[in-house]
Amino acid sequence: MQKGIAYVALSVLQVMKMMMVMQQVVVNHSNKHKIINNNNLQSNLIRFLVGLVAVIFTLNKWLSLSDRLARQLSVRQHTPGPRTGMICGMLSGFTSTLAHSGGPPFAVYIYSQKLDKTVIVATSTAFFFILNYAKLVPYYFLGQLNTANLSTSLIFSPLAPLGVWLGVWLHKRVSERTFFNVSYV
């Protein structure tokens, strides 16, 4: 159990480091090639990327690709290593930034690690906390951090403790088997 927690923590740290490097590369490349102009990314590039993510997620939903891959990886004797974690982390960060859909790439990796539900929930919480915090950099350069968005966040922030309480309450009552069955759906 301790080895699993240390391994997940190391993987999360590696993914965080890679995300920070990738953000810096994107910002430097964008500034160099004038992709970011007046805090707007070229609209055709955004349309293409969002469309690509939408097609991939639609195919994934229809064909259950990430579910099948996670199930296949979870029955293997050896779990995927840090390199796979970095690739899944980068895919998760990319899809989360574009379409707030970072769950499937993350799930493929985390469910294949054969961890108990508490470690998975804790790792998911830490990963997406860091990921969402890291997204503030590109959102700033895209002009998405404005008073309207921040006001909406402030209005809904009192619901956060209720969500935490409900999550803890459910976590204590849901069996390990039910947790994984629902997770794979």
N, C-alpha and C positions, 0 to 999 in steps of 0.2 A: 504494500500500500504506500509506504513512504517513498519507495523508488518510483512508483507511478506518479505521485504528486510532484516529485522533483523533476521528473522527465517532462511532465506537462508544463510546469513552471518554466523550465529551460526552453521548451518549444515556443511558449507564448513570448518569452523575451526575445528569441530569435526572430519571430514574426514581427514583433514591435520594431526591432532594429531594421529589418528589411522594409517595413512600411515607411519608416522615417527616411531611409535612404531613397526609396522610390518617390516619396513626396518631394524631396529636394531635387531629384533628377527631373521630375515633371515641371516644377517651378522654374528651374534653371533653363530647361529646354524651351518652355513656354516663353520666358522672357527673351531668350536668345533669338527665337524664330518669330517673335511677335504674335504668338498664338493668343496670348492673353492681351487684349486691347480694351482699354476702358472697363476693366473688371468683367469682361464677357469672353467666354470661350467661343470659338467659331461655332455658330449654330449648326452648321452641317455636320461637324464632327460630333457634337452632342447628340444630334438626331440619329446618326449612324450607330454610335455606341449604345444609346438607349434601345434602339431597335434591335441591335445584335443581342443585348442582354435579354430583351423580351422574347426573342425567338428561342434563345437557349433555354430560358426558364420554361417556356411553353412546351418545348420538346422534352425537357426534364420532367415536367408534370405529367405529360401524356405517357412517356415511356418509363417513368420512375427510375431514371438513370442513377441519381445520387443515392436513392434508397437501396437499389440493387448493389451499387458499388460499396456502400457502407456495410451492408450485410455480408458481402463477399469478403471484404477486408476483415470483418470482425470474427469470421470463423477460421481465418488463417492462424497458424501457430505463432508466427512472428508478426509483430505490429509494425506498421509503417514508421519510418524514422523521421528525424528532424527535417530532412530535405523535403519530404512529402508534406510535412507540417508547414514549411515556409511557402510551398507552392499553393497549398489550400488556403493559407493565411492571406497570401497576396490576392488570390482569386476572390476570397471573401471580402477583403478590403476594397477591391475594385468594384465588385458588384454592389457592395453596400454603399459606396460613395455615389455610384450612378443611379441605383434604383432601390436603395435600402433593402437589398435582398442578399445579405451576406451569409445567411444561414446554411444553405445547401453545401457550399464548399467546406464550411467549418464542420458541418455534421459528418461529411464523408471522412474527415480525419479523426475527429474526436470519438465517434462511435467505434472506429476501428481500433482504438487504443485499449479496449476491454477494461474500462474504468467503472467504478460504481457511480450511481446516480448523483451522489453528493459531490464527487470530484468533477463530474461533467457539468453540473449546474454552477459550481463555483468557478470553473474554468471558463464557461460560457459568459458568466457575468463579468469576469475580469477582462476577457478578450473583447467583448463588445463595448465595455466601458472605455477601454483604451482605444479601440477602433473609432468609436463615435467622437471621442476627444480629438483624435488625430485628424478626423475629417474637418475639423474647424479650419485648418490651414487652407485646403483647397476651397472650402466654402467662402472663406474670407476673400480669396483672390477672384472668385466667381461673383462676388457681390451679394451672396446669399445671407450674410449676417446683417440684417437690418432690424429696425425697431419693431416692425410688424411681426417678424418671426420670433424675435426675442420676447415680445409681449405675449404672444401665444404660448410660448414655453413657460413663461412666468405664471400665466393664468392656470395652466394645467399642472404645474409643479406640486400643488397640494395633494394631487392624486398619487404621487410617487410612493409615499409611505403606505398607502392602502394597497398598492400593487406589491410592494415588498412583503407586507403582512400576509396577503393572499398567497403569494408564492411560497413563503415559509410554511403556511398552514397546509397547502396542498402537498408540499414536499414531504412533510411528516406523515401524511396519510396515504400517499400513493405507494404501492409496492414497487420493488425493483423491476419485476416482470411487466407490470402495467406501464411503468415509466418508459421502458424500452419499446414496448408494443406501440404506444402512442407516439413516441419519437420517430419511429420508422414509417408512420403513416403520413 
